[in-house]
């Protein structure tokens, strides 16, 4: 009888531990709904257009004016700043309601040009399209160009640093391109990928060329639509979220 009771109580404790490990399936469904609602808001706000270079003709038409604005520190994309603040506020509410880290593992499928975001890192060792996994979201991506030996490397990384408003250094013209500028290829957000406590110089980031999504076109980084990287940024945690490329 004592043996039976001991096994019984161990089973009960184990059951409740498993249930409390990460988000419940009900919470996962709620977060998916929250994401879809906010994604609609970003779409209605023309988020992609705000961070996109639009067309080569338009770039060349305003090329020298754009360079001058950058040099004189006059450029300010107010709409990009507003969208950034909205995403930041949305993320704070989500994390306060659920927990500090929501997506703790990301799988990058090079064959499908897709990213899969999970609640618990144990999921990365399972079939990530399984109905039993805690899949939070999935998003189309652009990856490296193998023809130019710039393919995205299969490996396991960690999100080492989150860059809220990335700038980019334009070496040829000795210019620091500000956040929200159409020449800024990092787009809305940047998540640095670290390996062995060092920055790998690869990242997940937005883009100023949304048409590149779904293609093998980058220099090895993983590109997202800006609305997707704005959302992902709010759900991951530095030095906690694992990213697996396979």
Secondary structure, DSSP 8 states (H G I E B T S, - for coil): -HHHHHHHHHHHHHHHHHHHSS--HHHHHHHHHHHHHHHHHHHHTTHHHHTS---HHHHHHTHHHHHHHHHTT----HHHHHHHHHHHHHHHHHHHHS-S-S--EEEEETTTTEEEEESSGGGGGS-TT-TTS-EEEEEEEEEEBGGGTB----EEEEEEEEETT--EEEGGGTEEE-TT-TT-TTTT-EEEEEETTEEEEEEEE--S-GGGTTSEEESS-EEE-HHHHHHHHHH--TTT-EEEE-
